[in-house]
Amino acid sequence: MEISGPFKIGTMQNDMGGNELHLDFTAEFRAKNIAQQTDAFQQYIRDLINDISRLDPNDPNRQGMLTILQVVEQLMPHIEANEIPLEETIVISLQQDNPFGTITLQS
């Protein structure tokens, strides 16, 4: 499933054999003022939560979408405070074995 939003998402394998998420903000998002960026990011979170809620718990896309949701929720306060250089790539290392189990969404 493609997740469209304020950034492009890519996955890469690093030198250690692990996986990384690469987030690059779109030119359209970077061109917005901070209030518009905050609104767009909040809408993206709402849309992502709605999309996830419509998926079957066993859908293979669900875990990836929950991971992205977790990331964007952590980024939200930094977007609001204008603390992230939007022209740079955000790199997130992913663990192969999640010691905390799978991510679940509760309403």
Protein Blocks (a to p, Z undefined) as FASTA:
>chain_A
ZZddfbdcdddddfkopacddddddfklmmpcfklmmmmmmmmmmmmmmmmmmpcfklmk
lmmmmmmmmmmmmmmmmmmnopacfkbccdddddfbackbpadddZZ
